[in-house]
Amino acid sequence: MGMIFTPVVLLLSAIFVPGVFSDVHEYRLVRDLMKEYDKRIRPSKNHTQALNVTFGVALAQIIDVDERNQIITTNCWLNQGWLDNKLVWDPAKYGNISVIRLPHGDVWKPDILLYNNADVSSTVTTVSTNVIVTNEGNVTWLLMSIFRSSCSIDVKYFPYDIQNCSMEFASWTYDAYRLNIINIGDEGDISNYVTNSEWALLEYKHRRQEITFSCCPEPYVFVKYHIVIKRRPLFYLFNMVMPCVLITLVALLGFYMPSDSGEKISMGITTLLSITVFLMIVAESMPPTSDVVPLIGLYYGITIAIVSATTAMTVLTLNIHHKGSRGSEIPAIVKKICFGFLAKLIFIKLDLPEPPEKGMHRVPHTDLYGYEMPPFEPMIRNQNGGLSPRIGNKVHAGGATPIDNCEQQFIRVLQKVYQTIERNEIRLTEQDRRDKIKQEWQQLALIIDRVLLICFIFLTVTTTLSVLIPTNAT
Protein backbone atom coordinates (compact mmCIF):
# COMPACT_ATOMS: atom_id res chain seq x y z
CA MET A 1 0.00 0.00 0.00
CA GLY A 2 2.81 2.39 0.82
CA MET A 3 4.59 1.64 -2.45
CA ILE A 4 1.48 2.64 -4.43
CA PHE A 5 0.83 5.77 -2.37
CA THR A 6 4.28 7.32 -2.94
CA PRO A 7 4.05 7.75 -6.77
CA VAL A 8 0.52 9.15 -6.43
CA VAL A 9 1.74 11.78 -3.96
CA LEU A 10 4.62 12.73 -6.21
CA LEU A 11 2.32 13.06 -9.22
CA LEU A 12 -0.18 15.20 -7.31
CA SER A 13 2.62 17.38 -5.97
CA ALA A 14 3.96 17.95 -9.47
CA ILE A 15 0.51 18.93 -10.69
CA PHE A 16 -0.82 21.03 -7.81
CA VAL A 17 2.34 22.44 -6.23
CA PRO A 18 3.85 25.01 -8.66
CA GLY A 19 7.62 25.40 -8.86
CA VAL A 20 8.45 21.96 -7.44
CA PHE A 21 8.79 20.13 -10.78
CA SER A 22 8.51 21.20 -14.44
CA ASP A 23 5.56 20.48 -16.62
CA VAL A 24 5.20 16.72 -17.05
CA HIS A 25 4.23 16.95 -20.72
CA GLU A 26 7.17 19.18 -21.60
CA TYR A 27 9.45 16.95 -19.59
CA ARG A 28 8.28 13.87 -21.45
CA LEU A 29 8.50 15.72 -24.77
CA VAL A 30 12.09 16.81 -24.27
CA ARG A 31 13.04 13.38 -22.94
CA ASP A 32 11.54 11.59 -25.91
CA LEU A 33 13.01 14.00 -28.47
CA MET A 34 16.54 13.88 -27.09
CA LYS A 35 16.56 10.15 -26.27
CA GLU A 36 18.04 9.04 -29.59
CA TYR A 37 19.11 12.46 -30.91
CA ASP A 38 22.69 12.89 -32.10
CA LYS A 39 23.73 16.50 -32.70
CA ARG A 40 26.70 15.41 -34.79
CA ILE A 41 24.49 14.23 -37.66
CA ARG A 42 23.11 16.64 -40.24
CA PRO A 43 19.26 16.47 -39.90
CA SER A 44 18.41 15.63 -43.50
CA LYS A 45 16.06 12.88 -44.72
CA ASN A 46 18.63 11.78 -47.27
CA HIS A 47 22.37 12.39 -47.00
CA THR A 48 22.48 13.18 -50.73
CA GLN A 49 20.02 16.05 -50.38
CA ALA A 50 21.06 19.56 -49.38
CA LEU A 51 19.62 20.97 -46.18
CA ASN A 52 18.04 24.40 -46.69
CA VAL A 53 19.06 26.96 -44.07
CA THR A 54 17.52 30.41 -44.01
CA PHE A 55 20.03 33.03 -42.96
CA GLY A 56 19.64 36.71 -42.12
CA VAL A 57 21.82 39.35 -40.47
CA ALA A 58 20.16 42.41 -38.96
CA LEU A 59 22.53 45.35 -38.50
CA ALA A 60 22.06 46.80 -35.02
CA GLN A 61 25.01 49.19 -34.68
CA ILE A 62 28.28 50.29 -36.26
CA ILE A 63 30.58 50.41 -33.26
CA ASP A 64 33.85 51.51 -34.80
CA VAL A 65 35.74 51.88 -38.07
CA ASP A 66 39.48 51.49 -37.59
CA GLU A 67 41.01 53.14 -40.65
CA ARG A 68 44.60 52.41 -39.69
CA ASN A 69 44.07 48.65 -39.19
CA GLN A 70 41.25 48.54 -41.77
CA ILE A 71 38.74 46.82 -39.48
CA ILE A 72 35.04 47.57 -39.01
CA THR A 73 33.30 46.53 -35.79
CA THR A 74 29.55 45.90 -35.95
CA ASN A 75 26.85 44.62 -33.64
CA CYS A 76 24.57 42.21 -35.53
CA TRP A 77 21.60 40.00 -34.78
CA LEU A 78 21.66 36.67 -36.62
CA ASN A 79 18.56 34.69 -37.55
CA GLN A 80 19.03 31.12 -38.77
CA GLY A 81 16.37 28.53 -39.44
CA TRP A 82 16.23 24.96 -40.78
CA LEU A 83 14.13 21.84 -40.68
CA ASP A 84 15.22 19.10 -38.29
CA ASN A 85 13.27 15.90 -39.04
CA LYS A 86 14.36 14.36 -35.74
CA LEU A 87 12.61 17.08 -33.75
CA VAL A 88 9.03 16.38 -34.91
CA TRP A 89 6.20 15.39 -32.54
CA ASP A 90 2.45 15.18 -32.21
CA PRO A 91 1.19 17.99 -29.92
CA ALA A 92 -1.85 15.93 -28.89
CA LYS A 93 0.39 13.41 -27.14
CA TYR A 94 2.17 16.07 -25.13
CA GLY A 95 -0.52 18.32 -23.77
CA ASN A 96 -0.88 20.33 -27.03
CA ILE A 97 2.65 21.70 -26.74
CA SER A 98 3.62 23.00 -30.19
CA VAL A 99 6.76 25.05 -29.38
CA ILE A 100 9.64 24.34 -27.04
CA ARG A 101 13.01 25.95 -26.27
CA LEU A 102 16.14 23.84 -26.16
CA PRO A 103 19.74 24.79 -25.29
CA HIS A 104 21.62 25.58 -28.49
CA GLY A 105 24.38 23.19 -27.50
CA ASP A 106 22.04 20.17 -27.48
CA VAL A 107 20.98 20.29 -31.14
CA TRP A 108 22.70 20.29 -34.51
CA LYS A 109 23.62 23.74 -35.86
CA PRO A 110 25.05 24.86 -39.19
CA ASP A 111 28.68 25.97 -38.99
CA ILE A 112 28.14 29.28 -40.75
CA LEU A 113 31.04 31.58 -39.96
CA LEU A 114 32.28 35.04 -40.91
CA TYR A 115 34.98 34.39 -43.49
CA ASN A 116 36.58 37.86 -43.36
CA ASN A 117 36.82 37.77 -39.60
CA ALA A 118 39.61 39.93 -38.16
CA ASP A 119 39.34 38.86 -34.51
CA VAL A 120 40.14 35.36 -33.32
CA SER A 121 38.25 35.94 -30.07
CA SER A 122 34.93 36.69 -31.79
CA THR A 123 33.29 33.66 -30.21
CA VAL A 124 33.64 35.29 -26.80
CA THR A 125 31.51 38.24 -27.89
CA THR A 126 28.69 36.00 -29.17
CA VAL A 127 25.51 35.88 -27.10
CA SER A 128 23.32 32.85 -27.85
CA THR A 129 20.49 31.50 -25.73
CA ASN A 130 18.12 28.69 -26.72
CA VAL A 131 16.85 27.50 -30.05
CA ILE A 132 13.13 27.62 -30.79
CA VAL A 133 11.68 24.33 -32.06
CA THR A 134 8.15 23.79 -33.40
CA ASN A 135 6.28 20.49 -33.58
CA GLU A 136 6.91 20.36 -37.36
CA GLY A 137 10.67 20.33 -36.81
CA ASN A 138 11.37 23.97 -37.71
CA VAL A 139 14.37 25.17 -35.70
CA THR A 140 15.05 28.88 -35.25
CA TRP A 141 18.36 30.03 -33.82
CA LEU A 142 18.64 33.67 -32.76
CA LEU A 143 21.93 35.08 -31.55
CA MET A 144 23.66 38.41 -31.14
CA SER A 145 27.32 38.86 -32.01
CA ILE A 146 29.90 41.62 -32.30
CA PHE A 147 31.86 41.09 -35.50
CA ARG A 148 35.26 42.55 -36.32
CA SER A 149 35.58 42.13 -40.06
CA SER A 150 38.34 43.27 -42.37
CA CYS A 151 37.45 46.12 -44.70
CA SER A 152 39.51 47.73 -47.42
CA ILE A 153 39.48 51.39 -46.43
CA ASP A 154 39.81 53.96 -49.22
CA VAL A 155 40.88 57.26 -47.66
CA LYS A 156 41.46 59.16 -50.90
CA TYR A 157 38.64 61.62 -50.23
CA PHE A 158 39.05 61.77 -46.44
CA PRO A 159 37.15 63.38 -44.66
CA TYR A 160 34.46 63.09 -47.37
CA ASP A 161 35.06 59.40 -48.01
CA ILE A 162 32.44 56.73 -48.60
CA GLN A 163 33.35 53.20 -47.51
CA ASN A 164 31.89 49.95 -48.78
CA CYS A 165 32.57 47.21 -46.24
CA SER A 166 31.28 43.67 -46.47
CA MET A 167 30.66 40.69 -44.21
CA GLU A 168 30.99 37.32 -45.92
CA PHE A 169 29.12 34.40 -44.32
CA ALA A 170 29.38 30.77 -45.43
CA SER A 171 29.60 27.27 -44.03
CA TRP A 172 33.10 26.17 -43.19
CA THR A 173 32.68 22.42 -43.93
CA TYR A 174 29.37 21.98 -45.78
CA ASP A 175 29.40 22.70 -49.50
CA ALA A 176 26.43 23.71 -51.60
CA TYR A 177 25.43 20.05 -52.11
CA ARG A 178 25.13 19.57 -48.34
CA LEU A 179 24.00 22.95 -47.08
CA ASN A 180 22.01 25.46 -49.12
CA ILE A 181 21.91 28.94 -47.58
CA ILE A 182 18.83 31.00 -48.45
CA ASN A 183 18.58 34.74 -47.79
CA ILE A 184 15.86 36.15 -45.60
CA GLY A 185 14.17 39.04 -47.39
CA ASP A 186 15.34 41.07 -50.34
CA GLU A 187 17.18 43.79 -48.41
CA GLY A 188 19.20 43.90 -45.23
CA ASP A 189 17.34 44.39 -41.97
CA ILE A 190 18.01 47.78 -40.34
CA SER A 191 14.79 48.06 -38.35
CA ASN A 192 16.74 48.03 -35.07
CA TYR A 193 19.71 50.07 -36.29
CA VAL A 194 21.20 52.66 -33.91
CA THR A 195 22.70 55.65 -35.74
CA ASN A 196 26.42 56.35 -35.47
CA SER A 197 27.76 59.82 -34.69
CA GLU A 198 30.69 59.53 -37.09
CA TRP A 199 29.25 57.48 -39.95
CA ALA A 200 25.97 57.75 -41.83
CA LEU A 201 24.53 54.50 -43.18
CA LEU A 202 23.74 54.87 -46.89
CA GLU A 203 22.94 51.32 -47.88
CA TYR A 204 22.74 47.83 -46.38
CA LYS A 205 22.12 45.00 -48.82
CA HIS A 206 23.03 41.37 -49.28
CA ARG A 207 23.95 39.14 -52.20
CA ARG A 208 24.13 35.35 -52.53
CA GLN A 209 26.75 33.67 -54.67
CA GLU A 210 28.52 30.35 -55.06
CA ILE A 211 32.32 30.27 -54.96
CA THR A 212 34.64 27.40 -55.80
CA PHE A 213 37.98 27.19 -54.00
CA SER A 214 41.19 25.60 -55.19
CA CYS A 215 41.06 23.02 -52.43
CA CYS A 216 37.68 21.53 -53.25
CA PRO A 217 35.77 20.97 -56.50
CA GLU A 218 32.39 21.56 -54.83
CA PRO A 219 31.06 25.12 -54.67
CA TYR A 220 30.31 26.88 -51.39
CA VAL A 221 27.36 29.19 -50.84
CA PHE A 222 28.34 32.67 -49.70
CA VAL A 223 26.05 35.40 -48.42
CA LYS A 224 27.74 38.81 -48.55
CA TYR A 225 26.29 41.76 -46.67
CA HIS A 226 27.49 45.13 -47.97
CA ILE A 227 27.58 48.11 -45.59
CA VAL A 228 27.89 51.41 -47.43
CA ILE A 229 28.69 54.24 -45.03
CA LYS A 230 29.64 57.90 -45.41
CA ARG A 231 31.79 59.83 -42.98
CA ARG A 232 30.39 62.88 -41.21
CA PRO A 233 33.14 65.49 -41.83
CA LEU A 234 32.20 68.18 -39.30
CA PHE A 235 34.52 66.90 -36.57
CA TYR A 236 37.54 66.77 -38.86
CA LEU A 237 36.84 70.17 -40.41
CA PHE A 238 36.84 71.90 -37.04
CA ASN A 239 39.69 69.95 -35.47
CA MET A 240 42.07 69.42 -38.40
CA VAL A 241 41.24 71.72 -41.30
CA MET A 242 40.35 74.97 -39.54
CA PRO A 243 43.54 75.12 -37.40
CA CYS A 244 45.59 74.56 -40.54
CA VAL A 245 43.73 77.37 -42.32
CA LEU A 246 44.32 79.77 -39.43
CA ILE A 247 48.01 78.87 -39.21
CA THR A 248 48.37 79.44 -42.95
CA LEU A 249 46.74 82.86 -42.70
CA VAL A 250 49.16 83.78 -39.93
CA ALA A 251 52.03 82.70 -42.15
CA LEU A 252 50.73 84.83 -45.01
CA LEU A 253 50.39 87.84 -42.73
CA GLY A 254 54.14 87.65 -42.32
CA PHE A 255 54.40 89.52 -45.63
CA TYR A 256 52.92 92.57 -43.88
CA MET A 257 55.50 92.46 -41.13
CA PRO A 258 58.17 95.17 -41.57
CA SER A 259 61.45 93.84 -42.90
CA ASP A 260 63.43 95.73 -40.27
CA SER A 261 61.69 93.91 -37.42
CA GLY A 262 63.80 90.77 -37.90
CA GLU A 263 60.90 88.40 -37.07
CA LYS A 264 59.63 87.49 -40.53
CA ILE A 265 61.69 84.32 -40.90
CA SER A 266 61.01 83.28 -37.30
CA MET A 267 57.27 83.52 -37.90
CA GLY A 268 57.52 81.38 -41.05
CA ILE A 269 59.51 78.66 -39.30
CA THR A 270 57.11 78.64 -36.31
CA THR A 271 54.03 78.23 -38.52
CA LEU A 272 55.80 75.50 -40.50
CA LEU A 273 56.45 73.53 -37.31
CA SER A 274 52.83 73.98 -36.19
CA ILE A 275 51.45 72.58 -39.44
CA THR A 276 53.89 69.67 -39.24
CA VAL A 277 52.51 68.75 -35.79
CA PHE A 278 48.95 68.64 -37.16
CA LEU A 279 50.15 66.55 -40.12
CA MET A 280 51.57 63.99 -37.70
CA ILE A 281 48.20 63.77 -35.94
CA VAL A 282 46.45 63.13 -39.26
CA ALA A 283 49.04 60.54 -40.28
CA GLU A 284 48.45 58.55 -37.09
CA SER A 285 44.79 57.95 -37.96
CA MET A 286 45.35 57.11 -41.62
CA PRO A 287 46.25 53.61 -42.91
CA PRO A 288 49.87 53.31 -44.03
CA THR A 289 49.10 52.94 -47.71
CA SER A 290 51.13 53.98 -50.72
CA ASP A 291 48.33 53.63 -53.27
CA VAL A 292 46.61 56.98 -52.72
CA VAL A 293 47.20 60.14 -50.71
CA PRO A 294 44.26 61.28 -48.55
CA LEU A 295 42.66 64.58 -49.50
CA ILE A 296 43.42 66.11 -46.13
CA GLY A 297 47.00 64.81 -46.31
CA LEU A 298 47.36 66.39 -49.73
CA TYR A 299 45.98 69.63 -48.30
CA TYR A 300 48.52 69.59 -45.49
CA GLY A 301 51.30 68.82 -47.95
CA ILE A 302 50.35 71.74 -50.20
CA THR A 303 50.02 74.01 -47.16
CA ILE A 304 53.48 73.04 -45.94
CA ALA A 305 54.83 73.73 -49.43
CA ILE A 306 53.13 77.15 -49.44
CA VAL A 307 54.47 78.09 -46.00
CA SER A 308 57.95 76.84 -46.94
CA ALA A 309 57.85 78.89 -50.13
CA THR A 310 56.64 81.84 -48.08
CA THR A 311 59.66 81.55 -45.80
CA ALA A 312 61.99 81.24 -48.79
CA MET A 313 60.44 84.27 -50.46
CA THR A 314 60.80 86.18 -47.19
CA VAL A 315 64.53 85.56 -47.35
CA LEU A 316 64.52 86.89 -50.92
CA THR A 317 62.60 90.04 -50.03
CA LEU A 318 64.86 90.67 -47.01
CA ASN A 319 67.88 90.37 -49.27
CA ILE A 320 66.36 92.86 -51.72
CA HIS A 321 65.37 95.17 -48.88
CA HIS A 322 68.94 95.41 -47.58
CA LYS A 323 70.69 95.31 -50.93
CA GLY A 324 70.58 99.10 -51.27
CA SER A 325 73.04 99.46 -48.39
CA ARG A 326 75.83 98.36 -50.73
CA GLY A 327 75.13 101.25 -53.12
CA SER A 328 74.40 99.19 -56.25
CA GLU A 329 71.64 100.67 -58.37
CA ILE A 330 68.54 98.84 -59.60
CA PRO A 331 68.72 97.82 -63.27
CA ALA A 332 66.67 100.01 -65.56
CA ILE A 333 64.54 97.14 -66.88
CA VAL A 334 63.61 96.12 -63.31
CA LYS A 335 62.64 99.71 -62.53
CA LYS A 336 60.50 99.86 -65.62
CA ILE A 337 58.66 96.63 -64.85
CA CYS A 338 58.24 97.02 -61.10
CA PHE A 339 57.84 100.78 -60.66
CA GLY A 340 56.05 101.44 -63.93
CA PHE A 341 53.76 98.40 -64.21
CA LEU A 342 53.49 96.21 -61.09
CA ALA A 343 53.12 99.11 -58.66
CA LYS A 344 50.14 100.44 -60.58
CA LEU A 345 48.68 96.95 -61.01
CA ILE A 346 48.60 96.23 -57.26
CA PHE A 347 47.77 99.83 -56.30
CA ILE A 348 50.96 100.69 -54.40
CA LYS A 349 51.85 104.38 -54.13
CA LEU A 350 55.59 104.75 -54.38
CA ASP A 351 57.53 107.17 -52.17
CA LEU A 352 60.73 107.74 -54.12
CA PRO A 353 63.07 110.78 -53.67
CA GLU A 354 63.62 113.25 -56.47
CA PRO A 355 66.66 112.34 -58.57
CA PRO A 356 69.57 114.93 -58.60
CA GLU A 357 70.31 116.91 -61.74
CA LYS A 358 72.66 115.23 -64.15
CA GLY A 359 76.23 116.50 -64.13
CA MET A 360 75.86 118.26 -60.78
CA HIS A 361 78.33 116.97 -58.25
CA ARG A 362 78.40 119.95 -55.92
CA VAL A 363 76.08 122.70 -54.71
CA PRO A 364 76.87 126.15 -56.34
CA HIS A 365 77.83 129.09 -54.10
CA THR A 366 75.60 132.17 -54.04
CA ASP A 367 75.94 135.56 -52.49
CA LEU A 368 73.49 137.35 -50.27
CA TYR A 369 71.41 138.39 -53.28
CA GLY A 370 71.18 134.92 -54.78
CA TYR A 371 73.75 135.44 -57.55
CA GLU A 372 76.13 132.63 -58.22
CA MET A 373 79.67 133.24 -57.06
CA PRO A 374 82.74 131.95 -58.86
CA PRO A 375 84.74 129.26 -57.18
CA PHE A 376 87.10 130.46 -54.53
CA GLU A 377 90.68 131.00 -55.62
CA PRO A 378 93.55 132.23 -53.42
CA MET A 379 94.44 135.94 -53.88
CA ILE A 380 97.80 137.73 -53.56
CA ARG A 381 98.76 141.42 -53.49
CA ASN A 382 100.29 142.70 -56.71
CA GLN A 383 102.98 145.42 -57.11
CA ASN A 384 100.42 148.18 -57.36
CA GLY A 385 99.05 147.35 -53.96
CA GLY A 386 95.96 145.52 -55.30
CA LEU A 387 94.89 141.81 -54.93
CA SER A 388 95.05 139.34 -57.80
CA PRO A 389 94.47 135.56 -58.04
CA ARG A 390 97.40 133.36 -57.20
CA ILE A 391 98.86 131.67 -60.22
CA GLY A 392 100.29 128.39 -59.13
CA ASN A 393 102.07 128.25 -55.85
CA LYS A 394 104.86 130.77 -56.65
CA VAL A 395 105.19 133.82 -54.43
CA HIS A 396 107.65 136.54 -54.88
CA ALA A 397 109.55 136.28 -51.69
CA GLY A 398 111.69 139.34 -52.47
CA GLY A 399 108.82 141.80 -52.12
CA ALA A 400 107.15 140.11 -49.16
CA THR A 401 106.11 142.30 -46.29
CA PRO A 402 104.58 141.50 -42.89
CA ILE A 403 101.20 142.47 -44.30
CA ASP A 404 101.70 140.06 -47.20
CA ASN A 405 102.52 137.24 -44.80
CA CYS A 406 99.32 137.85 -42.85
CA GLU A 407 97.30 137.84 -46.04
CA GLN A 408 98.91 134.63 -47.15
CA GLN A 409 98.14 132.97 -43.82
CA PHE A 410 94.56 134.17 -44.04
CA ILE A 411 94.29 132.87 -47.60
CA ARG A 412 95.57 129.45 -46.51
CA VAL A 413 92.99 129.30 -43.78
CA LEU A 414 90.23 130.21 -46.25
CA GLN A 415 91.48 127.61 -48.68
CA LYS A 416 91.30 124.89 -45.99
CA VAL A 417 87.82 125.98 -45.01
CA TYR A 418 86.79 125.90 -48.65
CA GLN A 419 88.22 122.39 -49.11
CA THR A 420 86.46 121.18 -45.98
CA ILE A 421 83.15 122.59 -47.15
CA GLU A 422 83.63 121.06 -50.58
CA ARG A 423 84.36 117.60 -49.11
CA ASN A 424 81.27 117.87 -46.91
CA GLU A 425 79.18 118.78 -49.91
CA ILE A 426 80.54 115.84 -51.86
CA ARG A 427 79.90 113.51 -48.91
CA LEU A 428 76.34 114.78 -48.46
CA THR A 429 75.69 114.43 -52.17
CA GLU A 430 76.99 110.84 -52.12
CA GLN A 431 74.92 110.12 -49.00
CA ASP A 432 71.81 111.47 -50.71
CA ARG A 433 72.53 109.26 -53.70
CA ARG A 434 72.94 106.19 -51.47
CA ASP A 435 69.77 107.02 -49.53
CA LYS A 436 67.90 107.31 -52.81
CA ILE A 437 69.22 103.92 -53.99
CA LYS A 438 68.44 102.34 -50.62
CA GLN A 439 64.90 103.67 -50.68
CA GLU A 440 64.42 102.39 -54.22
CA TRP A 441 65.47 98.88 -53.19
CA GLN A 442 63.13 99.02 -50.22
CA GLN A 443 60.27 100.06 -52.48
CA LEU A 444 61.17 97.18 -54.81
CA ALA A 445 61.08 94.73 -51.88
CA LEU A 446 57.67 96.10 -50.89
CA ILE A 447 56.31 95.54 -54.40
CA ILE A 448 57.67 91.98 -54.52
CA ASP A 449 56.17 91.33 -51.06
CA ARG A 450 52.72 92.40 -52.21
CA VAL A 451 52.89 90.38 -55.44
CA LEU A 452 53.92 87.24 -53.55
CA LEU A 453 51.21 87.85 -50.95
CA ILE A 454 48.55 87.98 -53.66
CA CYS A 455 49.89 84.79 -55.26
CA PHE A 456 49.99 82.88 -51.97
CA ILE A 457 46.51 84.08 -50.97
CA PHE A 458 45.16 82.78 -54.25
CA LEU A 459 46.85 79.41 -53.77
CA THR A 460 45.68 79.17 -50.15
CA VAL A 461 42.07 80.00 -50.96
CA THR A 462 42.01 77.56 -53.88
CA THR A 463 43.51 74.75 -51.81
CA THR A 464 41.21 75.40 -48.84
CA LEU A 465 38.07 75.48 -50.98
CA SER A 466 39.05 72.20 -52.59
CA VAL A 467 38.99 70.64 -49.11
CA LEU A 468 36.02 72.47 -47.60
CA ILE A 469 33.74 71.85 -50.58
CA PRO A 470 32.50 68.24 -50.42
CA THR A 471 33.88 65.98 -53.12
CA ASN A 472 31.73 63.39 -54.85
CA ALA A 473 33.59 60.35 -53.59
CA THR A 474 32.40 57.21 -55.29
Long-range contacts (C-beta under 8 A, 24 or more apart in sequence): 23-95, 24-95, 25-94, 25-95, 25-97, 26-94, 26-95, 26-97, 26-100, 28-94, 29-89, 29-94, 29-97, 29-100, 30-100, 30-102, 32-89, 33-86, 33-87, 33-89, 34-102, 34-106, 36-86, 37-86, 37-87, 37-106, 37-107, 39-105, 39-106, 39-107, 39-108, 39-109, 40-108, 41-108, 42-108, 42-174, 42-178, 42-179, 43-82, 43-83, 43-84, 43-85, 43-86, 43-87, 43-108, 43-137, 44-85, 45-85, 50-176, 50-177, 50-178, 50-179, 50-180, 51-82, 51-83, 51-110, 51-174, 51-178, 51-179, 51-180, 52-82, 52-83, 52-180, 52-182, 53-80, 53-81, 53-82, 53-110, 53-112, 53-179, 53-180, 53-181, 53-182, 54-79, 54-80, 54-81, 54-82, 54-182, 54-183, 54-184, 55-79, 55-80, 55-112, 55-169, 55-181, 55-182, 55-183, 55-184, 55-223, 56-80, 56-183, 56-184, 56-185, 56-189, 57-167, 57-169, 57-188, 57-189, 57-206, 57-223, 57-225, 58-188, 58-189, 58-190, 58-191, 58-192, 59-188, 59-189, 59-190, 59-193, 59-201, 59-204, 59-225, 59-227, 60-144, 60-192, 60-193, 60-194, 61-193, 61-194, 61-196, 62-196, 62-199, 62-201, 62-227, 62-229, 63-146, 65-151, 65-153, 65-163, 65-165, 65-198, 65-199, 65-229, 67-153, 67-155, 67-158, 67-285, 67-286, 67-287, 68-284, 68-285, 68-286, 68-287, 68-288, 69-118, 69-287, 70-150, 70-151, 70-152, 70-153, 70-287, 71-118, 71-119, 71-148, 71-149, 71-150, 71-151, 72-148, 72-149, 72-151, 72-163, 72-165, 72-227, 73-146, 73-147, 73-148, 74-146, 74-147, 74-149, 74-167, 74-227, 75-144, 75-145, 75-146, 76-144, 76-145, 76-146, 76-147, 76-167, 77-142, 77-143, 77-144, 77-189, 77-192, 78-141, 78-142, 78-143, 78-144, 78-145, 79-140, 79-141, 79-142, 79-184, 80-109, 80-110, 80-112, 80-140, 80-141, 80-142, 81-138, 81-139, 81-140, 81-141, 82-110, 82-138, 82-139, 83-136, 83-137, 83-138, 83-139, 84-108, 84-133, 84-137, 84-138, 84-139, 85-137, 86-137, 87-133, 87-137, 87-139, 88-135, 88-136, 88-137, 89-135, 90-135, 91-135, 97-135, 98-134, 98-135, 99-132, 99-133, 99-134, 99-135, 100-132, 100-133, 101-130, 101-131, 101-132, 101-133, 102-130, 102-131, 102-133, 103-130, 103-131, 104-128, 104-129, 104-130, 104-131, 104-141, 104-143, 107-131, 107-133, 107-139, 109-141, 110-171, 110-174, 110-179, 111-171, 111-172, 111-173, 111-174, 112-169, 112-170, 112-171, 112-172, 112-181, 113-169, 113-170, 113-171, 113-172, 114-147, 114-149, 114-167, 114-168, 114-169, 115-168, 115-169, 115-170, 115-222, 116-149, 116-150, 116-166, 116-167, 116-168, 117-147, 117-148, 117-149, 117-150, 118-148, 118-149, 118-150, 119-147, 119-148, 122-146, 122-147, 122-148, 153-287, 154-292, 155-286, 155-287, 155-289, 155-292, 155-294, 156-292, 156-293, 156-294, 156-295, 156-473, 157-294, 157-295, 157-471, 157-473, 158-231, 158-236, 158-286, 158-294, 158-295, 158-296, 158-297, 159-231, 159-233, 159-236, 159-237, 159-240, 159-241, 159-295, 159-296, 160-231, 160-233, 160-295, 160-470, 160-471, 160-473, 161-230, 161-231, 161-473, 162-202, 162-228, 162-229, 162-230, 162-231, 162-473, 162-474, 163-199, 163-228, 163-229, 163-230, 163-231, 164-226, 164-227, 164-228, 165-226, 165-227, 165-229, 166-224, 166-225, 166-226, 166-227, 167-224, 167-225, 167-227, 168-222, 168-223, 168-224, 169-222, 169-223, 169-224, 169-225, 170-211, 170-220, 170-221, 170-222, 170-223, 171-220, 171-221, 175-216, 175-218, 175-219, 175-220, 176-210, 176-218, 176-219, 176-220, 176-221, 177-218, 179-221, 180-221, 181-208, 181-221, 181-222, 181-223, 182-208, 183-208, 183-223, 188-225, 196-229, 197-232, 198-231, 198-232, 198-235, 199-229, 199-230, 199-231, 199-232, 200-229, 200-230, 200-231, 200-232, 201-227, 201-228, 201-229, 202-228, 202-229, 202-230, 203-227, 203-228, 204-228, 233-470, 236-296, 237-468, 240-278, 240-281, 240-282, 240-296, 241-296, 241-299, 241-464, 241-467, 241-468, 243-278, 244-275, 244-278, 244-299, 244-300, 244-303, 245-460, 245-464, 247-271, 247-274, 247-275, 247-278, 247-303, 247-307, 248-275, 248-303, 248-306, 248-307, 248-460, 248-464, 249-460, 251-306, 251-307, 251-310, 252-310, 252-453, 252-456, 252-457, 252-460, 254-310, 254-314, 255-310, 255-314, 255-449, 255-450, 255-452, 255-453, 255-456, 256-453, 259-317, 259-318, 259-321, 259-322, 259-442, 259-445, 260-321, 264-314, 264-318, 265-311, 265-314, 265-315, 265-318, 268-307, 268-310, 268-311, 268-314, 269-311, 271-307, 272-304, 272-307, 272-308, 272-311, 275-300, 275-303, 275-304, 275-307, 276-304, 279-304, 295-466, 295-467, 295-471, 296-467, 299-463, 299-464, 299-466, 299-467, 302-459, 302-463, 303-460, 303-463, 306-456, 306-459, 306-460, 306-463, 309-456, 310-452, 310-456, 313-448, 313-452, 316-448, 317-445, 317-448, 317-449, 317-452, 318-445, 320-441, 320-444, 320-445, 320-448, 321-441, 321-442, 321-445, 322-441, 323-441, 324-434, 324-437, 324-438, 324-439, 324-440, 324-441, 324-442, 325-438, 327-434, 327-437, 328-437, 329-437, 329-440, 330-437, 330-440, 330-441, 330-444, 334-444, 335-440, 338-444, 338-447, 338-448, 339-443, 339-444, 339-447, 342-447, 342-451, 343-447, 346-447, 346-450, 346-451, 346-454, 348-446, 348-447, 348-450, 350-443, 351-439, 351-443, 352-436, 352-439, 352-440, 352-443, 353-432, 353-435, 353-436, 353-439, 355-436, 356-429, 356-432, 356-433, 361-426, 361-429, 362-422, 362-425, 362-426, 362-429, 363-425, 363-429, 376-414, 376-415, 376-418, 378-411, 378-412, 378-414, 378-415, 379-407, 379-411, 380-404, 380-407, 380-408, 380-411, 381-407
